[in-house]
């Protein structure tokens, strides 16, 4: 369950970060969009891990 929540959080966070880069006018392969996608994925891993811990209680 933990791996599934982390995977889902990472995927959603990466997509949101990439879309946020598009809002700023950066293309899909710009460094800023890549950075925001990576940051969103890292935040998604943390949030997914926290959700999985709450579900296991």
N, C-alpha and C positions, 0 to 999 in steps of 0.2 A: 504494500500500500504506500509505503514511503517513497519508493522509486517512482511509482505512478504519479503521485502528487508533485514530486520534484520535476519530473519530465513535463507534466502539464503546465506547471508554473514557468518553467524555462521556455517552453514553446510560446506561451501567451505573452510572457514578458519580452521575448525577442521580437515578436510581431509588433507589439505596441511600441517598442523602442524604434523599430524601423519605420513605422508609420509616423511617429513623432519627428523623425528626421525628414520625412517628406513634407510635413507641415512647415518646417523651416526652409524648404526649397532645395534640400540636398537630394541628389540622386541616390539610387539604390546602392551604388558602388563608391560613394564618397566616404571619406574617412570619418566625418562627423556622424553620418548615418550608421556606419559600422560601430562606432563607439557607443552610440545610444542603444543600438541593438544588443551589444555586449553587456552594457549596464542594465538594460531591461531583463536580460537573461539571468544575470547574477541576482537581481532583486527577486525575480520569479523563483529561483532556486530557494532563496531564503523563505519566501512566503509559502511556497509549496511544502517545505520542510516543517514550518510552523503549523500549517493546516494538518499535515499528516500526524504530527505529534498530538494535536488536539483530538483527532479522530481515533487514535489508539488508546486514549484514556478511558 
